[in-house]
Amino acid sequence: MTSLEGRNLHLQAGGKTILEGVSAGFTTGQVTAILGANGAGKSTLLTALAGLSVPKGGEVRLGETALLDLDPRTRAQRLGFIPQSPEIAWGLEVRTVVGLGRLPWSGGRGLSQADGEAVDRAMDAAQVQHLAERDITTLSGGERARALIARALAGEPEWLLADEPYAGLDPRHALEAAALFRSLAEQGAGVLLTLHDLTLAARLADRVLVLGDGGVLADGPPASALTPDVLAKAYGIDARLRETDQGLAVDILGRWG
Protein backbone atom coordinates (compact mmCIF):
# COMPACT_ATOMS: atom_id res chain seq x y z
CA MET A 1 0.00 0.00 0.00
CA THR A 2 1.12 3.54 -0.75
CA SER A 3 0.27 6.48 1.45
CA LEU A 4 -0.84 9.96 0.45
CA GLU A 5 -0.32 12.36 3.33
CA GLY A 6 -0.85 16.02 4.05
CA ARG A 7 1.38 17.30 6.84
CA ASN A 8 0.54 20.47 8.76
CA LEU A 9 -1.05 22.04 5.69
CA HIS A 10 -1.76 25.77 5.56
CA LEU A 11 -4.05 26.30 2.59
CA GLN A 12 -5.42 29.49 1.08
CA ALA A 13 -7.95 30.36 -1.59
CA GLY A 14 -8.25 33.84 -3.05
CA GLY A 15 -5.64 35.07 -0.60
CA LYS A 16 -7.73 33.93 2.37
CA THR A 17 -6.68 31.20 4.78
CA ILE A 18 -9.12 28.31 4.49
CA LEU A 19 -7.38 25.52 6.39
CA GLU A 20 -4.52 25.77 8.86
CA GLY A 21 -2.46 23.06 10.51
CA VAL A 22 -4.34 20.22 8.80
CA SER A 23 -2.71 16.80 8.79
CA ALA A 24 -4.28 13.68 7.35
CA GLY A 25 -2.89 10.49 5.86
CA PHE A 26 -4.64 8.17 3.41
CA THR A 27 -3.89 4.66 2.19
CA THR A 28 -4.76 2.80 -0.97
CA GLY A 29 -7.58 0.27 -0.86
CA GLN A 30 -10.00 2.68 0.80
CA VAL A 31 -12.71 5.14 -0.17
CA THR A 32 -12.45 8.35 1.84
CA ALA A 33 -15.19 11.00 1.74
CA ILE A 34 -14.20 14.57 2.54
CA LEU A 35 -17.19 16.40 3.99
CA GLY A 36 -18.00 19.89 5.21
CA ALA A 37 -20.23 22.87 4.57
CA ASN A 38 -19.76 25.17 1.59
CA GLY A 39 -16.48 27.05 2.04
CA ALA A 40 -15.08 24.58 4.58
CA GLY A 41 -12.11 23.78 2.33
CA LYS A 42 -13.02 20.45 0.71
CA SER A 43 -11.96 21.41 -2.82
CA THR A 44 -8.98 23.37 -1.51
CA LEU A 45 -7.68 20.33 0.36
CA LEU A 46 -8.32 17.97 -2.56
CA THR A 47 -6.44 20.11 -5.08
CA ALA A 48 -3.48 20.34 -2.69
CA LEU A 49 -3.46 16.56 -2.23
CA ALA A 50 -3.51 16.21 -6.02
CA GLY A 51 -0.48 18.49 -6.38
CA LEU A 52 -2.49 21.07 -8.31
CA SER A 53 -1.92 23.86 -5.80
CA VAL A 54 1.03 24.79 -3.61
CA PRO A 55 0.37 24.97 0.15
CA LYS A 56 1.41 28.15 1.96
CA GLY A 57 2.80 25.88 4.64
CA GLY A 58 3.33 22.18 5.23
CA GLU A 59 3.67 19.58 2.52
CA VAL A 60 1.98 16.68 0.76
CA ARG A 61 3.86 13.39 0.52
CA LEU A 62 3.23 10.45 -1.77
CA GLY A 63 4.86 7.52 -0.08
CA GLU A 64 8.29 8.68 1.05
CA THR A 65 8.53 11.51 -1.50
CA ALA A 66 7.33 15.10 -1.32
CA LEU A 67 4.61 15.24 -3.98
CA LEU A 68 5.82 18.47 -5.54
CA ASP A 69 9.32 17.00 -5.91
CA LEU A 70 7.94 14.54 -8.46
CA ASP A 71 7.91 15.71 -12.06
CA PRO A 72 4.42 16.58 -13.39
CA ARG A 73 4.25 13.55 -15.68
CA THR A 74 4.95 11.14 -12.83
CA ARG A 75 2.35 12.87 -10.64
CA ALA A 76 -0.19 12.59 -13.45
CA GLN A 77 0.54 8.89 -13.88
CA ARG A 78 0.00 8.16 -10.22
CA LEU A 79 -2.86 10.53 -9.35
CA GLY A 80 -6.02 11.03 -11.38
CA PHE A 81 -8.12 14.13 -10.68
CA ILE A 82 -11.75 14.85 -11.58
CA PRO A 83 -12.54 18.56 -11.19
CA GLN A 84 -15.87 19.82 -9.91
CA SER A 85 -16.66 22.27 -12.72
CA PRO A 86 -14.52 21.39 -15.71
CA GLU A 87 -14.42 23.83 -18.59
CA ILE A 88 -14.53 22.11 -21.97
CA ALA A 89 -13.84 24.64 -24.69
CA TRP A 90 -13.39 22.37 -27.69
CA GLY A 91 -15.97 20.22 -29.43
CA LEU A 92 -14.03 16.95 -29.26
CA GLU A 93 -15.46 13.48 -29.58
CA VAL A 94 -15.95 11.73 -26.24
CA ARG A 95 -13.44 9.00 -27.11
CA THR A 96 -10.83 11.65 -27.87
CA VAL A 97 -11.47 13.35 -24.52
CA VAL A 98 -11.19 10.05 -22.66
CA GLY A 99 -7.98 9.34 -24.56
CA LEU A 100 -6.46 12.48 -23.06
CA GLY A 101 -6.26 10.50 -19.84
CA ARG A 102 -3.46 8.48 -21.47
CA LEU A 103 -1.25 11.54 -22.09
CA PRO A 104 0.93 10.93 -19.00
CA TRP A 105 1.81 7.55 -20.51
CA SER A 106 1.81 8.26 -24.25
CA GLY A 107 3.54 11.64 -24.00
CA GLY A 108 1.39 12.95 -26.85
CA ARG A 109 2.92 10.52 -29.38
CA GLY A 110 -0.43 8.96 -30.23
CA LEU A 111 -2.18 6.08 -28.55
CA SER A 112 -0.65 2.62 -28.72
CA GLN A 113 -2.77 -0.53 -28.76
CA ALA A 114 -2.33 -0.80 -24.99
CA ASP A 115 -3.47 2.82 -24.59
CA GLY A 116 -6.53 2.14 -26.72
CA GLU A 117 -7.40 -0.88 -24.62
CA ALA A 118 -7.11 1.22 -21.44
CA VAL A 119 -9.45 3.80 -22.98
CA ASP A 120 -11.97 1.07 -23.84
CA ARG A 121 -11.86 -0.30 -20.29
CA ALA A 122 -12.39 3.16 -18.85
CA MET A 123 -15.32 3.92 -21.15
CA ASP A 124 -16.91 0.58 -20.32
CA ALA A 125 -16.48 1.20 -16.59
CA ALA A 126 -18.07 4.67 -16.81
CA GLN A 127 -20.72 3.43 -19.28
CA VAL A 128 -19.99 5.95 -22.02
CA GLN A 129 -19.06 3.64 -24.93
CA HIS A 130 -22.35 4.52 -26.66
CA LEU A 131 -21.31 8.19 -26.53
CA ALA A 132 -17.88 7.59 -28.08
CA GLU A 133 -18.50 9.58 -31.28
CA ARG A 134 -20.59 12.33 -29.71
CA ASP A 135 -19.27 15.89 -29.41
CA ILE A 136 -18.68 16.28 -25.66
CA THR A 137 -20.10 19.83 -25.68
CA THR A 138 -23.49 18.38 -26.73
CA LEU A 139 -23.75 16.03 -23.74
CA SER A 140 -25.95 16.52 -20.72
CA GLY A 141 -24.29 17.39 -17.42
CA GLY A 142 -24.54 13.80 -16.21
CA GLU A 143 -23.18 12.35 -19.44
CA ARG A 144 -20.30 14.78 -19.36
CA ALA A 145 -19.56 13.87 -15.73
CA ARG A 146 -19.34 10.19 -16.68
CA ALA A 147 -17.07 10.99 -19.64
CA LEU A 148 -14.70 12.87 -17.32
CA ILE A 149 -14.70 9.97 -14.86
CA ALA A 150 -13.71 7.78 -17.81
CA ARG A 151 -10.90 10.21 -18.74
CA ALA A 152 -9.44 9.90 -15.24
CA LEU A 153 -9.82 6.12 -15.24
CA ALA A 154 -8.06 5.83 -18.61
CA GLY A 155 -4.81 6.82 -16.92
CA GLU A 156 -5.17 3.84 -14.55
CA PRO A 157 -3.96 5.94 -11.60
CA GLU A 158 -2.94 4.60 -8.23
CA TRP A 159 -5.04 7.37 -6.66
CA LEU A 160 -8.32 8.85 -7.87
CA LEU A 161 -9.33 12.22 -6.40
CA ALA A 162 -12.77 13.46 -7.41
CA ASP A 163 -14.33 16.80 -6.50
CA GLU A 164 -18.12 16.43 -6.26
CA PRO A 165 -18.24 13.61 -8.85
CA TYR A 166 -22.00 13.11 -8.34
CA ALA A 167 -22.98 16.56 -9.57
CA GLY A 168 -25.38 16.11 -12.48
CA LEU A 169 -25.74 12.35 -12.14
CA ASP A 170 -29.25 10.89 -12.01
CA PRO A 171 -30.01 8.38 -9.23
CA ARG A 172 -29.21 5.28 -11.32
CA HIS A 173 -25.87 6.58 -12.54
CA ALA A 174 -25.05 7.83 -9.04
CA LEU A 175 -25.48 4.29 -7.72
CA GLU A 176 -23.36 2.93 -10.55
CA ALA A 177 -20.65 5.51 -9.85
CA ALA A 178 -20.68 4.48 -6.18
CA ALA A 179 -20.21 0.84 -7.20
CA LEU A 180 -17.38 1.89 -9.54
CA PHE A 181 -15.54 3.82 -6.82
CA ARG A 182 -15.98 0.94 -4.40
CA SER A 183 -14.64 -1.50 -7.01
CA LEU A 184 -11.57 0.67 -7.63
CA ALA A 185 -10.75 0.63 -3.91
CA GLU A 186 -11.23 -3.13 -3.73
CA GLN A 187 -8.78 -3.46 -6.63
CA GLY A 188 -6.20 -1.53 -4.60
CA ALA A 189 -6.60 2.11 -5.63
CA GLY A 190 -6.97 4.97 -3.20
CA VAL A 191 -10.19 6.93 -3.74
CA LEU A 192 -10.82 10.39 -2.26
CA LEU A 193 -14.15 12.11 -2.91
CA THR A 194 -15.63 15.41 -1.80
CA LEU A 195 -19.35 14.98 -1.18
CA HIS A 196 -22.39 16.86 0.06
CA ASP A 197 -24.69 13.83 0.41
CA LEU A 198 -24.20 12.64 3.98
CA THR A 199 -26.08 9.37 3.56
CA LEU A 200 -24.11 8.52 0.43
CA ALA A 201 -20.87 9.24 2.29
CA ALA A 202 -21.96 7.08 5.22
CA ARG A 203 -22.74 4.12 2.95
CA LEU A 204 -19.91 4.41 0.43
CA ALA A 205 -16.88 5.51 2.43
CA ASP A 206 -14.61 3.45 4.62
CA ARG A 207 -13.60 6.70 6.25
CA VAL A 208 -14.89 10.26 6.42
CA LEU A 209 -12.93 13.43 7.05
CA VAL A 210 -15.17 16.28 8.21
CA LEU A 211 -13.84 19.82 7.79
CA GLY A 212 -14.97 22.94 9.62
CA ASP A 213 -13.69 25.98 11.52
CA GLY A 214 -10.48 25.92 9.47
CA GLY A 215 -9.51 22.40 10.45
CA VAL A 216 -10.56 18.77 10.88
CA LEU A 217 -13.62 18.22 13.06
CA ALA A 218 -13.68 14.43 12.74
CA ASP A 219 -11.72 11.69 11.03
CA GLY A 220 -12.68 8.03 11.11
CA PRO A 221 -15.24 5.43 10.06
CA PRO A 222 -18.67 6.94 9.30
CA ALA A 223 -20.33 5.47 12.37
CA SER A 224 -17.84 7.13 14.72
CA ALA A 225 -17.21 10.38 12.80
CA LEU A 226 -20.76 11.42 11.85
CA THR A 227 -21.97 12.09 15.37
CA PRO A 228 -24.72 14.62 16.19
CA ASP A 229 -22.11 16.92 17.75
CA VAL A 230 -19.86 16.83 14.67
CA LEU A 231 -22.79 17.37 12.29
CA ALA A 232 -23.98 20.31 14.38
CA LYS A 233 -20.53 21.92 14.31
CA ALA A 234 -19.94 21.23 10.63
CA TYR A 235 -23.34 22.10 9.19
CA GLY A 236 -25.38 23.80 11.91
CA ILE A 237 -27.98 21.03 11.80
CA ASP A 238 -29.63 18.63 14.21
CA ALA A 239 -28.99 15.24 12.60
CA ARG A 240 -28.70 11.59 13.58
CA LEU A 241 -27.03 8.56 12.02
CA ARG A 242 -29.06 5.35 11.99
CA GLU A 243 -28.89 1.83 10.61
CA THR A 244 -31.30 0.78 7.86
CA ASP A 245 -31.72 -2.34 5.73
CA GLN A 246 -29.82 -0.50 2.98
CA GLY A 247 -27.02 0.66 5.26
CA LEU A 248 -26.36 3.80 7.27
CA ALA A 249 -28.55 6.86 6.80
CA VAL A 250 -28.31 10.42 8.11
CA ASP A 251 -31.63 11.91 9.21
CA ILE A 252 -31.68 15.71 9.26
CA LEU A 253 -34.14 16.79 11.93
CA GLY A 254 -33.76 20.54 11.62
CA ARG A 255 -31.43 23.44 12.27
CA TRP A 256 -29.18 23.29 15.28
CA GLY A 257 -30.10 25.51 18.17
N, C-alpha and C positions, 0 to 999 in steps of 0.2 A: 504494500500500500504506500502511496505517496501522499504527503501532507501538503496542504495549502494553508498558510498561516499569516494572519495580520498581527503585527506586534506593535502595541502602543501607538496606534494610528491616530494622527491628527488630520482630519479631512475637512476641506472647505469646498463651498460651492458659491460662485458669484462673489468671492471675497469674504464670505461669511463662514465662520466655523460652524460645522454641522455636527461632527463627531470628534470627541477628544479623549485620548487615552484608551481607545478601544483595542482589545486583543481578543482574537478568536482563531482557533485552529480547526481545520476540517480534514477529513480523510476520505479517500476514495471508497466506493462501495456503499455510500450513504446518500440519501436525499435530504438536504437541509433547506428549510424554508426561512427566509428572512422577512420578518414582519415588523409592522409599526405604522403609525398614522402618517398621513401625507406630510412630507417635510421632515420625517424622522431620520432620514439618511440612508434608506434602503438602496436606492440607485447609486448614491455616492459611494457607499461601501462596496457594492458589487463591481463598479467600474475600477475602483482601486485594486480589488482582488484580481481583476482581469488584466491588470497592468495597463489600463487605458487612461489612467490619471496618476499624477505623481503626488503622494501624500506630502503635506507640509511638515509632517513629523512621523517618525516610526518607519516601518518597512513591511513589505509583503515578501514572504519566502515561499518558494516552491521546492519542497524537499529541503535540501541543505543549501540551496542557492537563493540569493536575493533575486526576486523576480525581474526587477529592472536591469539586472546585470546580464540577463539572457538576451540574445539578439532577437529582434522582433519576429523573425521567421520561426525561430524555435518556440517562442511564446505562443505564436499562432498555431503551431502544430499541436501544442500540448493543452491549450485552453481555447474552447469555443465560446463565443459570446453572442447572445441574442438580445439586441437592444429593444427598449420599450417602444419607441416611436421612430422606426427606421424611415429615412427619407430615400425614396427610390426615384431617381430623376430620369432614368433611361427606360425606354420601352423594350426591355429584353425578354426573350422567352424564359419561362420558368426553369427549364432544364439548364439554360445558360447561367441563370442566377444561382441555382444550386451548385453548378460546377465551380463557381467562384470559391466555394468552400474548400476546393482542392488546391488553391493557389499556394498555400504554405508548402505543399509537397511538390507541385509541378513547377513552381517558380515562373509561371506564365509561359512555359514552353509548349503548351497544348496538353490535352489530357491523354494519358496513356490508357491502355486497356484496363489496367488496375484502377486508375482514377475513374474511368467510366463505370466500372462495376461498383465502386464506392458510392458514386452518385446515384446509381440505380437502387442500391440498398437504402440510401438515405431517403429517396423519394418514396420508396415502398413503405418505409417506417412511418413517414409523415403523411402518407396517403395522398400524394400529389402527382402520381404518375399520369393520371388522366388530364392533368393540367400542363403537361410537359411543354406543349407547343403554344400555350397561351401567353400573351403579352402580360407581364406581371402587373403593369399599371392598370389593367382591366379587371383584376381580381377583386373580390370582396375582401373586407378586412380580415375575416377569418381564414380565407384561402391564402391570403398573403402571409398571415402569421404562420401557417403550416409550411409554406414554401421557405420561409426564413428559418424555421426549425430544421427543415431538410438541409438548407445551406450549411448550418452549423454542424449537423450530423455528418455531412459529406467529408468533413475534415477528420473524422474519427478521433476526436480529442479525448485526452485523458480526463479532462474536466469540462463540464458544460455549465456555463453561467447564463441564466436567462432572467431578464428583467421584465416582469409582468407578462409571461408568455401566454397567459390565458385571455388577454385582452382581445376581444373580437371573436373568440371561439364560441360556437353554439354548445349546448349541453353535451351532445353526443361526442363532438370532437374534443371537448374539454376532458371527458372521461378517457378518451383514447390517448390524449396527450399525457394524462396522469399515468396511464398504463405504460406508455413509452418511457417516461422519465424513471418510473420504477424499474422497468426492464434494464435500462442503461446502468442504473446503480447495481442491480443484481449481476450484471456482466462485468462489474468492477470499476465503472467510471464514478467520478465524484460529480454530484449534481447539486447546484445551488440555485434557488429560485427566489425572487421577490414576489410576494403574494399579498392580496388584500382579503381573499376569502379565507376566513379563519377555520371553517369546517373542512375545507379542502386541505389546508395546511395540516390540520390535526390528523386527517386520514392518510395523506400522502407521505408526509415527512417522517423520517426517523428522528429528526431533531429540529427544533425551532429556535431561532435567535430573534428575540424581541427587542427592538430599538426604541428609545425614548429618552427625553431629557438629555440629549447629547451623548448617550452612552448605551450600554447593554442593560436592559431591565431583567432579562431572563435568558437562559441558555440551557437547553436540555431536551429530553423527550417531550412530546406534546402534553402528555398527561401531567407532567410535573412543572412544565413551563407556563402553560396557559391557565394559570390560576385566576380567580376573580380579582385578586389584588393587582396582579400584573396587567390584566386586561383593563382594569380601571385606570391604572397609571398610564398605560400606553394609548388608550383610545377614549378615555373618559366615559366608559360605558359600564353598566351593571350586566355582567355576563357570566354564564356557567358552562362548564364542560361536562358532557354526559355521554354515557355509553348507549349505543343503539345497535340494532341488528346489522346495520350497514357500517358500523364503526363509530368513532368519536364524532360528536357534534357540538358546536358552540351555540348556545341559546343566548340571544341578546335580549335582555329583559327591559332595558331602558337606559337612559342617561345616568351617569354616576352622580350621586349627590343631589 
